[in-house]
Amino acid sequence: MERTVPFLNGCVSFVVFITTLTLVVYMLIAFVSGVFDVGLLMYDTVFLEPVERQAILNSINADFLHNIAVLIILMKAYRILVEYMRNHHINIKYMVEIGIVACVLELLFNSKQYTPDMQMLLAGIAVSFLAIYAFRYESFVKAMHDAKLMVTITKDFSEAPEPKPKPTKAKISRSKQS
């Protein structure tokens, strides 16, 4: 059991690392391909009439803003994963923040994809998380500081050298005889 728990912790940390690495690669690919697609579409609109160009650019703006919103959510997820890798603890403040941001950004940039009932549900979730965040912010900050303190104490304790055993009276008398 003494060897199993550190091994399993290492396995979980490895999975979190791979997930974080995959998330970063995905964010980079999504950003580069999004910018490239927008650049190509803008280049294609150069030779169009102003009315046609404006309609296409409005569509491009909406898609581009939605891609940026998704990248913001992914950056929040990256922050959560890095926090977990550092401390083996997820800060609830970050989880509530990503819940608020994801719901609001989906409603702002992608509301056409959802039914009115789903839009109301997303708005309700966002308002609920916002109320929790506003009224319990001090608790979240205190929990974050307590968790960091606990991690620091645990690291200091695990890195501290083991105390040397005190010499017994028999050892002391033998050393005096020599």
Summary of the structure (lengths in Angstrom):
residues: 178
radius of gyration: 27.0
end to end distance: 44.8
largest distance: 105.9
contacts: 430
relative contact order: 0.07
helix: 87%
strand: 0%
